[in-house]
């Protein structure tokens, strides 16, 4: 009886062995667990862009499985508290033209987002705020200085009638800066005063200084807060121009 069962048991074991060695190939698939790489190049903080101009928002995005037309762009005018849609589902061209909106702010930011076929999303925001402003008046030309009575310096200049782009403009006034050294950078000058005409008198300066250099800046305000800040600045004297700019721009250069 035992001899009869042995071949049967061996036969069953062989069949079982063949059954366990069977296999089937699946279709080739890709598994991606890495989010897309993304870098926002511009604007990335500190830029000054003028209303009505067109600037390119630029970025670099890469991923093996980047979803086509997966780039979204937004912009903020309040430091990132709220974002408005700028472009949706566009190609990863690395650049998108943006006509700057008519919103004056020192707290502008841009955000870009991309995604891949596996649902991974990467987004980047401007590292710091940038400025959106109206096109400013051109620099005054023909600045002259006359000394009266050996004491007062009378600074005069030609009226400004155009913006820096050559379009017509009427400035709301002029800011006069001064320093004893002819620095190229306005940051090293001091705020002397403002005037609504094309001349300004620096009283008694010749009595105490051997030399003095002046710069004149035409300005125009477009908002009530611009006027308020300018009035505050007009009450200051001998303020470094860098600090004066902080007053004019609400604390943001």
C-alpha positions in Angstrom: 0.0 0.0 0.0 2.8 2.4 0.9 4.5 1.6 -2.4 1.4 2.4 -4.4 1.0 5.7 -2.7 4.6 6.9 -3.2 4.3 7.5 -7.0 1.0 9.3 -6.5 2.5 11.6 -3.9 5.6 12.3 -6.0 3.4 13.1 -9.0 1.3 15.5 -7.0 4.5 17.3 -5.7 5.8 17.7 -9.3 2.5 19.3 -10.4 2.6 21.6 -7.4 6.1 22.7 -8.2 5.2 23.5 -11.7 2.2 25.5 -10.5 4.3 27.6 -8.1 6.9 28.5 -10.8 4.4 30.1 -13.1 4.6 34.0 -13.7 3.3 36.9 -15.9 4.8 40.2 -16.9 2.9 43.5 -16.2 3.1 46.5 -18.6 6.0 48.9 -18.1 5.0 51.8 -15.8 6.8 54.8 -14.3 6.6 55.7 -10.6 7.4 59.4 -9.9 7.5 60.5 -6.3 9.5 63.7 -6.8 7.7 67.1 -7.1 8.7 69.3 -10.1 11.7 71.6 -9.8 10.7 75.3 -10.0 12.5 78.6 -9.8 11.0 82.0 -10.1 13.5 84.4 -11.6 11.6 87.7 -12.1 10.1 89.5 -10.4 11.8 88.3 -7.3 11.8 91.4 -5.1 13.1 94.9 -5.3 12.1 95.7 -8.9 10.4 99.0 -9.9 7.8 98.4 -12.7 5.8 101.2 -14.1 2.0 101.0 -14.7 1.2 100.4 -18.4 4.6 98.8 -19.2 4.9 95.2 -20.2 7.4 93.0 -18.3 8.1 89.3 -18.6 7.5 87.0 -15.6 10.3 84.4 -16.0 10.7 81.0 -14.4 12.4 77.6 -14.8 10.4 74.4 -14.3 11.5 70.9 -15.0 10.2 67.4 -14.3 10.3 64.1 -16.2 6.5 63.9 -16.1 5.6 67.6 -16.1 1.9 68.0 -17.0 1.4 70.0 -20.3 -0.1 73.4 -19.8 0.2 73.2 -16.0 1.7 76.6 -15.3 -0.5 79.0 -13.2 0.4 82.6 -12.4 -0.9 85.0 -9.8 0.0 88.5 -8.5 -0.6 90.3 -5.2 -0.6 94.0 -4.4 -0.7 93.6 -0.6 2.4 91.6 0.2 0.9 88.2 -0.5 -2.2 88.5 1.7 -4.4 88.0 -1.4 -3.6 86.9 -4.9 -5.3 87.6 -8.2 -5.2 85.3 -11.2 -2.8 86.3 -14.0 -2.7 83.3 -16.2 -4.1 79.8 -16.0 -3.1 76.5 -17.6 -0.4 77.9 -19.8 2.6 76.1 -21.4 5.9 75.9 -19.6 7.6 78.4 -21.8 9.6 80.0 -19.0 8.2 83.4 -19.7 4.9 85.2 -19.7 4.3 88.9 -20.7 2.5 90.9 -18.1 1.0 94.4 -18.7 1.4 96.1 -15.4 -2.0 97.0 -13.9 -3.0 100.5 -12.8 -2.5 99.8 -9.1 0.2 101.7 -7.3 1.8 99.6 -4.5 5.1 98.9 -2.8 3.9 95.4 -1.8 3.6 93.6 -5.1 4.5 89.9 -5.5 4.1 87.2 -8.1 3.4 83.5 -7.6 3.9 80.6 -10.1 2.8 77.0 -9.8 3.4 73.8 -11.8 2.3 70.2 -11.5 3.2 66.8 -12.8 1.2 63.8 -14.0 1.3 62.2 -10.6 -0.4 65.1 -8.8 2.7 66.7 -7.3 2.6 70.5 -7.2 5.4 73.0 -6.7 4.9 76.7 -6.4 7.2 79.7 -5.8 6.6 83.2 -4.7 8.7 86.4 -5.1 11.2 86.4 -2.3 10.4 90.0 -1.5 8.1 92.8 -2.5 8.5 94.8 -5.6 7.1 98.2 -6.6 4.4 99.1 -9.1 4.2 102.9 -9.7 3.2 105.4 -12.3 5.8 106.6 -14.8 7.6 109.4 -13.0 8.5 112.9 -14.4 11.8 113.3 -16.1 14.7 114.9 -14.2 14.8 118.7 -14.2 17.4 120.2 -16.6 19.4 123.4 -16.4 20.0 123.4 -12.7 21.9 126.6 -11.7 23.0 128.1 -8.4 23.4 131.8 -7.7 24.8 133.2 -4.4 23.0 136.3 -3.2 24.5 138.7 -0.7 27.3 136.2 0.0 24.8 134.2 2.1 21.9 132.6 0.2 22.1 130.0 -2.5 19.3 130.3 -5.1 18.8 127.0 -7.0 16.8 127.3 -10.2 16.0 124.9 -13.1 13.9 124.4 -16.2 10.3 123.2 -15.7 9.6 119.5 -16.4 7.0 118.8 -19.0 7.5 115.1 -19.8 7.8 111.8 -18.1 11.0 109.6 -18.3 9.4 108.1 -21.5 8.8 111.5 -23.1 5.1 111.6 -22.6 3.5 114.8 -21.4 3.2 115.4 -17.7 2.8 118.3 -15.2 4.7 117.7 -12.0 3.0 118.6 -8.7 6.2 120.1 -7.4 9.9 119.6 -6.9 12.1 118.2 -4.2 15.5 119.8 -3.6 18.4 117.6 -2.3 21.9 118.7 -1.1 25.3 117.5 -0.1 28.8 118.9 0.2 30.1 116.1 -2.1 28.9 115.5 -5.7 27.8 111.9 -5.1 26.3 110.0 -8.1 23.9 108.1 -5.9 20.9 110.1 -4.7 20.9 108.0 -1.5 23.8 110.1 -0.2 22.0 113.4 -0.6 19.9 115.0 2.1 16.4 116.3 1.8 16.4 120.2 1.8 12.9 121.1 0.9 10.2 121.1 -1.7 8.7 123.8 -3.9 5.9 124.3 -6.4 8.0 126.6 -8.5 11.2 126.2 -10.4 13.5 127.7 -7.8 14.4 127.3 -4.2 16.5 129.3 -1.7 19.0 127.6 0.6 19.3 130.4 3.2 22.7 131.3 4.8 24.5 128.3 3.3 27.4 130.3 1.9 28.2 131.7 5.3 28.9 128.3 6.8 29.9 126.1 3.8 32.7 126.5 1.2 30.9 124.3 -1.4 27.5 122.7 -1.8 26.0 120.4 -4.5 22.3 120.2 -5.3 19.9 117.8 -7.0 16.3 118.5 -8.0 13.6 115.8 -8.3 10.3 116.4 -9.9 7.4 114.5 -8.3 3.7 113.7 -8.9 1.3 112.1 -6.5 -1.7 110.0 -7.6 -3.2 109.0 -4.3 -4.3 110.8 -1.1 -1.7 109.0 0.9 1.0 110.2 -1.5 0.0 113.8 -0.6 0.0 113.0 3.1 3.4 111.5 3.0 4.8 114.4 1.0 3.4 116.8 3.6 5.1 114.9 6.3 8.4 114.9 4.4 8.0 118.7 3.8 8.1 119.1 7.6 11.5 117.4 7.9 14.9 119.0 7.5 18.3 117.6 6.8 16.9 114.1 6.4 19.0 111.5 4.4 17.3 110.9 1.1 17.2 107.2 1.8 15.1 107.9 4.9 13.0 110.4 3.0 12.1 107.7 0.4 10.9 105.5 3.3 8.5 108.3 4.2 7.3 108.8 0.7 6.8 105.1 0.0 5.1 104.2 3.3 8.1 102.5 4.9 9.1 100.3 1.9 11.9 101.2 -0.4 
